[in-house]
């Protein structure tokens, strides 16, 4: 069982839960297995997330604004 408060119980409309989860993610200890390739282990999340950011970067822009 978890002893975590639900998102609606932490701050107005649960917005502090997202901030708390982000801070927790930044300070989490990264455990690299002994037999693994350290460089691949570190670069893998960047390789997976990069295409998603590239897809958003390629959006067209007209004179009126984004995708009008």
C-alpha positions, -999 to 999 in steps of 0.1 A, spaced: 0 0 0 11 35 -7 10 63 18 6 90 -9 -21 116 -8 -43 118 -39 -37 147 -63 -69 164 -54 -58 166 -17 -25 184 -24 -30 220 -32 -57 237 -52 -69 214 -80 -40 191 -74 -14 214 -91 12 209 -64 12 171 -70 26 176 -105 53 199 -91 61 175 -64 64 146 -88 87 166 -111 110 175 -82 110 139 -71 120 128 -106 149 153 -108 164 141 -76 159 103 -81 190 82 -79 199 66 -112 210 30 -107 231 17 -136 234 -21 -136 269 -35 -133 271 -54 -166 254 -27 -187 269 -2 -211 269 31 -192 267 54 -223 237 35 -237 220 35 -204 223 73 -201 215 81 -237 185 58 -242 158 81 -227 170 110 -249 169 88 -280 134 77 -272 120 112 -264 138 131 -292 114 121 -320 84 133 -301 100 168 -297 111 168 -334 75 161 -344 63 192 -325 91 213 -339 81 206 -375 47 222 -372 39 247 -400 35 284 -392 13 307 -413 11 345 -412 -18 343 -387 -2 319 -362 3 282 -356 -15 258 -381 -42 283 -392 
